[in-house]
Amino acid sequence: MPNTATVRYGLMKFIGDFYCDADNLSVGDMLILRTTRGIEVGTLLSPLKPCDTKVEPDAPQVLRLANSKDRQVYDDMKKNTHGKEVEFCCQRVKALGLSMKVIDVEHLFGSGRIIFYFSADGRVDFRALVKELASEYKTRIEMKQIGIRDEARILGEMGICGRKLCCKSFIKEFDPIGMKMAKLQKDSLDPVKVSGRCGRLMCCLHFEYETYKTLQRELPSRGKRVLTNEGRGEVLNINLISGEMLVRLEDKRIISTFYKDLPKEPTPVKTIQKDNKFGRENHSHKFKNNKNRNKNRSSNHFNKNDKHNKS
């Protein structure tokens, strides 16, 4: 039975599932893949999982575990050709007067295609550039226009949090991100604090949004009056993650406290009276039901006695 392997591959750090006949692969292994683009190199991200579906002949597949020769070819391809190809392409772009910025270049492992990634404000007629590149490298040339987020995915390394960029480590596709998400998660909408390496709103605002919404429902909102250990006051600000609040008391003092340390609010008198009334009504209702039930039992008992005496 074939297995399913989750693999990261390509310059854009694509993540996909591939059919695999081998059983002895480990996480982190370098693999030779057959993708929709051709023969490529990828890295196994998770343990193999059994595959129950039928494998199609042209389905993405793990061809083999990369050997020492494959590794050498891959390293030489990246070191010896990468910089020269980007430099040559930039020279031709300038000579042809094209308004585009060459970002990077990617070689497919099978040497059947070279992909140049570029960014531009609008559409670019690069047919003359493709002819010159194809004449120089004697292979198929593909020009791929990318956006500012993909540019950061290729060129960026670390985010402002000190960790590897989310788009480069695990995000498959970019989801829409709105200011509503930023307003909920950030105290300040300073572009420096809410923008990522690409200059757009940070990707983490999207996949952390649901967690913040859950915490927001559980914690008091700004402007709400709460009871603290030092008296009642109004919530000025609250940190949804730590639960720390700034509260202005009735004597105008501002204190810092945590939601978990707030004393339990006493139950209002009206609520108690309402509950008591409801309880009395339930009690009287139960009493009437019991009284009627006993009455019915007595009448049934007398009816049985009458029948017995007549017989």
N, C-alpha and C positions, 0 to 999 in steps of 0.2 A: 504493500500500500504506500503511495507517495505521501510526502510530508509537505507542509506549508512553511516557508521561511520568510520572515519579515526582514527586509534588507534596505539599507540606505545606500543610494548610489547617485552618481552624477554630480556635476559642479553645483547644481541647484539644490543638492541634498534631498532629492526625492526619496520618499519612503513607500515601499510597495510590498505585496505578498507574491512570492514566487513558488512554483512547484519544484519539489526537490526529491530525488530518488535516494540520496545519501541519508544515513542515519547517524553518522559520527561527527557531525559539525558542532562547533562550540561558539558561544557568543563572542563576537570580536573577530571571527575568522574572515579572511579576505576571500571573496568568491568571484568567479567568472560567470556573468549572467547573460541571458538572451532577453533583451527588452524590445519594446516596440521601435526603439531607435537603432538597435543593432547589438553588437557585443560590447558589454561594459563591465566595469569592476565595481563591486559593492562590498559592504560590511554587514555581517549578520548581527541583528540587534537583539533578538530574543531566541529562546530555545525553540526547536522545531515542534510543530503541532501536526497531528494526523490530519490528512485531507480525505474527506469522504466523497467529494464530487469527482466526476469524470474529468480527466486531464485532456484538454484539446491539443491538437498537434502544434498549433501556433501560439500557445499560451506562454506568458513570461515564465522562464524556467532557470533554475540554477544548473549550469552546465558542469561545473567541477569546482573543487577547492583550488585556489591559486597556488601554484608551485613556485619554487625559487626563480625559475626562468620568467614566469609571468610577473613576478614582483620586480625583477630587474628591468624588464621592458617597460613596465608602468612608470617606474622611477625615472628612467632615462627619457621617456616621453615628456614627463612633466618638467624635468630640469633643463633639457637641451633644446626644446622647441618652444616652450611656453612664452618666455620673454621675447624671443626673436619674432614670433608671429604677431604678438600684440604690437610690438614696435613697428613692424612692417605695415600692419593694417592702419595704424595711426598716421604713418607717413602718407599712405595712399589716400586716406580720408582728407588730409590737409591739402594734398595736391589736387584732388577732385573738387575741393570746396564744399564738402558735405557738412551740414550742421548736425553732427552726431558725435557722441562721446563713446569711445570704445572702452568697455568695462573689463572684459576678460575673454579668454578663449578656452575651449574644451575639445580635447581629442577623445573620440571613442576608441576603446581598446582595440577593436578590429581594424582601425585605420581606414575605415570606409567613409568617414565624415569628419569635418572640422566645423565646429559651431562657434561663431563669434557673437558675443553678447554686447549690445550697445543700448544707450539711452538717448532719447531725443524728445523735443517738445511736440513734434507732430510726425506725420508720415515722411519717410525719406526714400528717394529713388536711388537705391544702391546697386542697380543692375551693372553699371560699369565697374564698380568696386568688386562685385562678385566675379566678374570675368577676369580681372587682374589677379585676384586671390587664387582662383582655380588654375590659372596659367602658371602661377608661381609654385603651388604646392601639389599640382597634378592629382587632385582628389575632389570629392564633392564638398562644396562650401554651403553653409547655411548661416544666414544672418537672423538673429533673434532679438527683437526689441523688448526690453524689460522696463518695468516701472521702478520708482524710487525705493520701494520696499524690497524688491528683488535685488537691487543694487547693493543695499545694505546687507542682505543675506550673503552675497558673494564676497564683498570687501570687508565687512565689519567682523569684529571678533568678540569684544566684551561690551556689555551694557552698562548703564550707570549704576546698576545694582552690584556690579563686580562679578557677575556670572556670565557665562557664554550666552550670546544672543539666542532668544527663544526661536527665532525664525531659522537659525542655523543649527539648532540642536534637536528640536522635536516637532515644530509646527509644520503640518503638511500644506495647508491652504490658509490664505489670509481671509479672516472674517471681517465684516464691517464693524468699525469702532466709532461710537458717537460721543459727543461731549457729555451726554447724560451719564455715561459710565465714569468719566473723569470727575464730574462734580460729586458723585457719590463716594469715590475712593480717595480723592485728594482734597486737602484743606485749601490749597492754592491752585489756581489754574495757570500758574506761571508756565509758559511754553517749555522752559528748561526742565521743569519737573514732570511734565506729562508727555513729553516727546521722546521718542527713541532715537537711535542712530540715524534713521532715515529722515527725521524731521517731522514725521507723522505721529499721531497718538500711539502710545506704546501698546504692543500686542497683549501684554499681561493684563491690561485693563479689561479685555474681553473675557478671558477665561477665569478671572477672579471675580467677575461681576456678580455671579449668582451667589457666591459666598457672602459678599458684602450685602446683598439684598436680604439674605436670611438673617444676618446679624442685625440689620436695620429694623426688621420686624420684631426682633426680640428685645431691643434696647430702646430707651426713651429718646424721642427726637428733640431737636433744639427748640427751645421755647416752652417745653413742657415743665410743669411744676412737680418736684419730687420731694420726698422726705429724706433728709440726711441725718446723721448722728448729731449734727449741730443745728438742726432746725430745717424748716422748709425753704425751698429756693427754686430758682429757674435755671434750667440747663442752658448754658451758653455754648458749649461745644462738647463733642464726645468722640473719642477714638474707638471706631467700631471693632478694631482688632483686639486691643487690650481692655476695652471697657472703661477706660479712664475718662472722667467727666470734669468739666469746669462748671461750677454751680454758683450763681449769685444768690446769697441768702437775703432774707427780708431786712436785715440790718446793713445791707449794701456790701457786706464782705464777700469776697470771691474765694472759694475753696476748691481744692482738687480732691476727688474721691473716686472710688471704683464702684461700678454698678453692683458687683457682688457684695459690697460692704453696706449697701443701703438697707436700713431697717425695713421690716415688713409693714406695709401700710395698714393702719387699723380699718376695720370694716365700718362703713358709714352706718349711722343709726337708722336711717330710712331703710337701708337694705336689710338690717336685722329685723325691723318691724315688719317689712314685707315678707321676709322669710318666715317669721313667727305666724303671721296671718295665714300664709299659705300652709304652714304646718297645722294650724288649728282647723283649717278647712279640710285638709286631708284626713285629720284625726276624726272630725265629725262625720265625714263621708264614710270612713272605715267603720265608725261606730254604728251608723245607720245600716250599713250593709250587713254587719254582724247581727244587729237586732232583727233585720228582715230574715236573715238566714236561720236564726233561732226560731222565729215565728213559724217559718215554713216547716222546720223540723217537727215542731210541736203539733201542727195541724196534720202532718203526715202520720205521726204517732197515734193521734186520736182516730183517724180514719181506719187505721189498721185494727185498732181495738174494736171499733164498731162492727167491722166485717167479721171479726172473730166471734163476737157475742151473737150476731145474727145466725152464724152457722151453728 
